Amino acid sequence: MLQQEEAKKVFDILSLEQMVNGLKDRQLYKVARETGISYPTLAFLAKGEDRNYTIHTLYAVSEYLREHQIDKTAKFKY
């Protein structure tokens, strides 16, 4: 059952481009505090740097961006 949940998370992850766009106007310290992801990791991610991020990091940022959309009518496209 755990493997199915982990597999589902993989499909819920936004693309790197979507994350960069979603983080560009955010206060990264606030995102770090709310997601549990370190500020340096978020800074690299916000710049679009491929740093071999963990699934946990990508999923947490994806969920944060979905929950904190500035424009609730805008949907992330997969």
TIPA-161309 format. One record per atom (N, C-alpha, C, O, CB): x, y, z. Coordinates in pm, whole numbers, plus 32768, in hexadecimal, padded with zeros to 4 digits. Glycine has a CB too. Example, Ala and Ser with C-alpha at 12.3 -4.5 7.8 and 13.67 -1.06 7.14 Angstrom:
# residues 2
85277DC7830C/84CE7E3E830C/85287EB6830C/85907EB4834E/846B7E418389/85057F1F82C4/85577F9682CA/850A80038313/853D80728324/85807FC4823C/
//
This chain:
# residues 78
80527F898000/800080008000/8057807E8000/803780DF7FBB/7FA27FFF8079/80C2807D804C/811B80F18052/8157810E7FC9/816681837FA4/818A80DA80B9/817A80A77F7E/81B380BC7EF9/814F81037E9D/817681577E4C/81DE80377EBC/80D080E27EA8/806B81237E56/806081B77E7A/8051820B7E22/7FE480DD7E67/806681D57EFB/805F82617F26/80D782AF7EF4/80C983207EC7/8056826A7FC0/814E82737EFC/81C782B47ECB/81C082C87E33/81EA83307E00/824382627EF1/818D82657DED/8180826F7D5B/811E82DE7D37/813483277CD6/815181E97D1F/80B282EC7D83/805283567D68/809383DF7D79/8077843A7D2B/7FD783497DC4/80E883EF7DDD/812D846E7DF4/818284967D7B/818B850D7D5B/818484667E71/81BF84367D3B/821384547CC7/81C184997C5B/81F284F47C19/825383D47C90/8146846E7C48/80F284A77BDF/80B7852E7C08/808385777BB3/808284477BBD/80BF85517C87/808B85D07CB8/80F5863E7CB9/80D986AD7CE6/805285BF7D42/816C86227C8A/81DA86817C8F/81D786DC7C14/81C986AE7BA3/826186377C98/81E5875E7C2F/81EA87C07BC2/827187B87B7B/82D187817BB1/81D388507BF8/827787EC7B03/82F587EF7AB9/835188587AF7/832588AE7B42/82DC880C7A22/83D088517AD6/843288B27B07/840A893F7ADB/8411899D7B2A/84C0888F7AD5/83E0894D7A60/83B689D07A2C/833F8A077A7B/833B8A7E7A9B/839189C67997/82E089B27A9B/826B89DE7AE8/82958A0A7B75/825F8A6B7BAB/8204896D7AF1/82F389C27BB0/832289E77C35/836D8A6B7C32/835A8AC07C8A/837C89797C6F/83C28A7E7BCE/840A8AFD7BC1/83A68B707BB5/83B48BD67BF9/84698AFA7B46/83428B607B5F/82DC8BC87B4F/828C8BDD7BCF/826A8C4F7BF1/827E8BA47ADC/826E8B727C14/82208B7C7C8F/826D8BBB7D02/82318BFA7D59/81F08AF57CB8/82F08BAB7D04/83428BDF7D71/83798C6A7D58/83AE8CA97DB4/83B48B827D8B/836D8C9D7CDE/83B18D1A7CBB/83838D927D0D/83D38DEC7D25/839D8D387C2A/83088D977D38/82D58E087D86/82BD8DE47E18/82728E287E5E/82558E3C7D48/82FA8D797E46/82E38D4B7ECF/83568D727F2B/83C78D867EFE/82D18CB37ED2/83378D7E7FAA/839E8D91800F/83D08D058034/838A8CB88076/83678DDF808E/84488CE58008/847A8C5C8018/848A8C3280AA/847D8BBC80C9/84FF8C4D7FD1/84A68C918103/84AE8C6D8191/84278C3B81C3/84218BDD8213/84DE8CE581E5/83BC8C798196/83378C4E81BE/83188BC48184/82E38B6E81CA/82CD8CB58191/83398BB08105/83238B2D80C6/83748AC28110/83438A548129/834A8B31802F/83F08AE38133/84468A84817B/84078A5E8201/840389E88225/84D28ABF8192/83D68AC18248/839A8AA782CB/831D8A4F82BE/830989F3830D/83768B2B8311/82CB8A6B825A/824D8A21824B/825D8996820E/820B893E8227/81EE8A7181F7/82C6898181C0/82D988FE8180/833E88A681C8/833E882C81B6/8305891280F1/839488E38219/83FE88968259/8476888081FE/84D08834821F/83C888118286/847688C2818C/84E588B9812D/8546892B814C/851B899B8169/84B388BF8097/85C889108147/862A8977816A/862889EB8108/860889DA8092/86B6893B8171/864A8A61813A/864E8AD880E5/86AF8AC78070/868A8AE87FFF/86758B528137/872A8A948086/87858A848014/874D8A297FA6/875E8A437F30/880A8A4D8044/870A89BF7FCE/86CE89647F6C/866389AD7F1C/865D89A07EA2/869388E87FB2/860F89F97F61/85A78A457F1B/85E28AAF7EC0/85AE8AC97E53/85488A877F80/86508AED7EEA/86918B537E97/86C48B157E15/86B38B4F7DAA/87058B967EE4/87018AA07E1E/87308A5B7DA5/86BA8A377D4B/86BF8A487CD2/878089DD7DC9/86518A047D89/85DA89DD7D3E/859A8A567CFB/85708A4D7C87/857589987D9B/85928AC67D41/85558B3F7D0A/85A58B767C94/856E8BBA7C3E/854A8BAA7D77/86268B587C90/867B8B837C20/86748B217BAB/86A88B3D7B3F/870C8B927C4E/86348AAF7BC2/86298A4C7B58/86A089EF7B4E/86B289AA7AE9/86158A907AD6/86F289ED7BB6/876889977BB4/874189067BD2/86F888EB7C31/87D189C87C19/877188AD7B81/8757881E7B95/87BC87E97BF8/883287DB7BD8/875D87CF7B0E/878F87CC7C70/87E787A07CDB/87C687147D0D/87E986F07D7D/87E188007D4D/878386C57CBC/875F863E7CE4/870E863F7D66/873285FE7DC8/87DD85E77CF5/86A2868B7D66/864C869B7DDB/860686187DFD/85EE85C57DA5/85E587097DC4/85E786077E7C/859F858F7EA5/850C859B7E7E/84D986087E67/85AD85787F3E/84CB852A7E77/843C85287E59/83F185757EC6/839185BC7EA9/840784977E4E/841C85667F42/83DD85AE7FB1/83E086447F98/837B86887FA9/8422858C8036/845486797F70/846387087F57/840787357EE6/83BF87987EF5/84F5872A7F34/840986EF7E77/83B887157E04/8323870C7E22/82D587627DF7/83D986BC7D8D/82FC86A67E6B/826F86967E8F/824387047EEF/81D7873D7EDF/8257860C7ECD/829687227F54/827387897FB6/826388127F74/8205885B7F93/82DD87908024/82BE88347F1B/82B688B57ED6/823C88B77E79/81F6891B7E71/833788D17E85/8223884A7E34/81AE88417DDC/812D88577E2B/80D688A27E01/81AA87B97D94/812188157E9B/80A988237EEE/809D88B07F26/802F88E87F2A/80AB87BE7F60/810C88EA7F50/810A89737F83/80D789D27F16/80818A267F31/8196899D7FB2/810B89C57E9E/80E28A1F7E31/80508A0C7E0C/800B8A6D7DED/813A8A087DB7/802189937E0F/7F93897B7DF2/7F3989BA7E5D/7ED289F47E3D/7F7788E37DE7/7F6189AD7ED9/7F1089E07F48/7F178A777F56/7EBB8AB47F8E/7F3B899F7FC9/7F808AB57F24/7F958B447F38/7F988B907EB3/7FE78BED7EA3/80178B5C7F84/7F458B6A7E58/7F3E8BB27DD8/7F098C3E7DF3/7EA98C517E3D/7EE38B667D72/7F488CA07DB6/7F1A8D2A7DC4/7E968D3A7D7A/7E378D737DB0/7F848D8E7D8F/7E908D097D01/7E178D0E7CB1/7DD88C827CB6/7E078C267C73/7E358D3B7C1E/7D6E8C747D04/7D308BF07D17/7CF28BBA7C96/7CD48B437C8D/7CC68BF77D83/7CDE8C0F7C31/7CA68BDF7BB3/7D108BA47B59/7CF18B597AFC/7C5E8C4F7B6B/7D908BC67B74/7DFD8B917B22/7E1A8B027B4D/7E2C8AE67BC4/7E7D8BEA7B2D/7E1E8AAA7AF0/7E3B8A1D7B0B/7EC289F97AD0/7EE58A267A63/7DCC89C17AD2/7F0D89A87B19/7F8B89767AE3/7F6A890D7A7B/7F1888B47A92/7FE7893D7B53/7FAB89177A09/7F9588B6799E/8006885079A2/807B887379B2/7F8E88FC7913/7FE187D37994/804387687999/807A874D7911/80CF86F67900/800586EA79D3/
//
